[in-house]
């Protein structure tokens, strides 16, 4: 690096993920700041899944929503979903000749708190659970009277009763009208007023469709069109996210859905979404950091993303992508153990995926999920479910949100280790390098000349649930503990 280049202001984000063995030498990033390989399109963000700990009665409600608001992430996904029908479905019983069952009393408080916490940040709403009575079933589907009780059997049936899909579209049009237009007129002509006039910039249509109702690509496309057209009549400015696949390698869904000839005229294909979760393994592996291969699993997922991108670019190149559920999930919550280092390892994998998906031009990189707890996917939580304090997964996202955004310039970057990855960015606030370590050990990073005295922001096991710690670089090396995440900023 030339003397003139050394004196330019820049930052280095070093994300020590997934365990690097510290050998005799040092890991050294190599950056060509003159070679821009891509302008970033990627937004780091997260999803908020509705569950009882987000209710106002919950002891962690206030700190969780405060953390979400303070984070200031863009395009946060909000998903009321199937385990809690009373918290997710606004019309639980079919209308009769004399009455309807519309009831937002349990749904509104969390939804309003979410919309208030993300105001001005373009949230993505997904009321993913359709009323069970819309479907043909052998018997009426029941649900617990306790809104906090889990029910995994609510989404039964594969065929809708109404082949015209009008009932389905009308349900979602009224749901959106409740929050966007101040209310709606129900099936019997009665007016229901909410007084809400929230903007609805994005609406994601259903969730994990291969599993919920075992929806075929053709069925989903028809339902997507019906819902989109119905919502557009009441909220013309809303844009839409389609698919939300549980299994990213469900290639037949992309092939069918992304082909415009399968849609009604004028139906937009604004964005698609799909999910990925790594696994800590089974038995003793689930609690052994040396057995977690989160970044290797992420590499396999990235191969899938590349295949999806080929399909998307061929059929609908203007359609964007939101990978809106990324995390690590235990195969068995009963054998999984809550260890502080686990949150760092999972957070580092997310940071690695943010870097790699950015190279592929993916628009939204969403970490899952804000609150999990025993019986409700504790291994994917981003906060301590007892106190509401953000854990290391949240802190890693915080570090990314505060340092990176679309428009950053990705520059040519290499590294002298097969066990590490690096990507440099030229951003409006300075130059930054994202470096990922893939082993459960300490790594020694050799910095270019002139970095002595630079400032660092650190997320590691020692920082725990606290905000990133600030330090100064001393000399030309930094020592990173396992799964550590660091931002190093040079003086101007």
Secondary structure as UniProt FT lines:
FT   HELIX           3..6
FT   STRAND          11..15
FT   STRAND          29..39
FT   STRAND          43..49
FT   HELIX           52..54
FT   TURN            56..57
FT   TURN            59..60
FT   HELIX           61..71
FT   STRAND          77..79
FT   TURN            82..83
FT   HELIX           85..88
FT   TURN            105..107
FT   HELIX           108..117
FT   TURN            118..120
FT   STRAND          124..125
FT   HELIX           132..134
FT   TURN            147..148
FT   TURN            152..153
FT   TURN            163..164
FT   HELIX           166..180
FT   STRAND          183..185
FT   TURN            187..188
FT   STRAND          191..193
FT   STRAND          202..204
FT   TURN            209..211
FT   HELIX           212..214
FT   HELIX           217..234
FT   TURN            236..237
FT   STRAND          239..245
FT   TURN            248..249
FT   HELIX           251..257
FT   HELIX           260..262
FT   TURN            265..266
FT   STRAND          271..278
FT   HELIX           283..287
FT   HELIX           289..291
FT   HELIX           294..315
FT   TURN            317..318
FT   STRAND          320..328
FT   TURN            333..335
FT   HELIX           340..359
FT   TURN            360..361
FT   STRAND          364..367
FT   TURN            374..375
FT   HELIX           378..380
FT   TURN            385..387
FT   HELIX           392..401
FT   TURN            402..403
FT   TURN            406..407
FT   STRAND          409..415
FT   TURN            418..419
FT   STRAND          420..427
FT   TURN            428..429
FT   STRAND          430..437
FT   STRAND          443..446
FT   TURN            449..450
FT   TURN            452..453
FT   STRAND          455..459
FT   TURN            461..465
FT   STRAND          469..472
FT   TURN            475..476
FT   STRAND          477..480
FT   TURN            482..483
FT   STRAND          485..489
//
